[in-house]
Amino acid sequence: MRIRAAAAKIRLAILSGGLLLQACTTDAAKKPEAEQAPADAPMVAEAPPPPIGRSIYHCANGTDLDIDNLGSSVRVTDAAGESIDMPASPPDSRYRYVHAQHAIVLDGEEALFMKPRGGPMVCKR
């Protein structure tokens, strides 16, 4: 049963990463001109970036994460007191942060935290 749960978490992380990557690509070159938005069309607003400052996120596995969002980097502290400083990736991002084998994606009220020796954790503010 644990193997199925771990496999489901891994599939979720892979799908989430794939969706993030897919959202970053454009198909404008493939679309006929009639389907492309005109140059003067209004831009669709992106979701606002996560708030700057400290927030506590409660994860589905019962763990709490203390996330101090500094804008160009975040400091993630877990319940055991281990802190990881992660710079934005890419540097101008305010949603994705990576350091070595740790990564976090902040999306509205949710965070997806990935670390080695543990499956991805879905957390809510």
Beta strands, then each sheet from edge to edge (+ up, - down):
strand 1: 53-59
strand 2: 64-69
strand 3: 73-77
strand 4: 83-87
strand 5: 96-99
strand 6: 102-107
strand 7: 110-115
strand 8: 118-124
sheet 1: 4+ 3- 2+ 1- 8+ 7- 6+ 5-
end
